[in-house]
């Protein structure tokens, strides 16, 4: 039987009851050396989804090399945008609490693991995981330095907000707050101290226009980034994400 992980790959599972979320939030750590890469699950996925779908397997060589160590966390989406029983205001509130969890709990935990109080963390995710990775990155570039955004979107508005808006929406929707960003110092930080990689297929169930639109916004702010449109045979599915992520880890990102 094909194994999810090489038996020699070090894996640790840690967790705590999050003060921000009021629930138990586990984290899986793969490897113990190298630049930290935080993986967000798709849709309502859990902290081991990336392992079960062999995404971790696809980047095992770079974990063994010590180029990266990977942290994989739970999604909030079953309590937010994938929960139709909640109002948009409640979904937005829970998303904002998730951001507090990431910034106030997850990053400090990763920094303790790295024994570096100032370490910045790379983030990645596919589909809805891409949205959450991008939101973490663009909210706090002082905490997150590298974005690998796969097959995602960057604006909740067209599908999820139904015309609703408040501070929780605005500050957790990259399209909104990046459109409104005019602070020179913050723009300069993005321009000189971050790496932004946007990649998407153009096949079944992909939405390349979402990536193109956000790329145009970044370009209007003179924020360097890469936009990589893969072919019309590249579908919105794990086999392609298992090719995208190692490609960027190996060849595109400066670790």
PyMOL commands that set and color helices and strands:
alter all, ss='L'
color gray80, all
select helices_A, chain A and resi 49-52+55-58+60-65+77-79+88-114+128-139+157-161+167-170+174-179+184-193+208-220+238-252
alter helices_A, ss='H'
color red, helices_A
select strands_A, chain A and resi 11-17+24-30+35-40+68-73+121-126+144-150+195-200+226-229
alter strands_A, ss='S'
color yellow, strands_A
deselect
rebuild
show_as cartoon
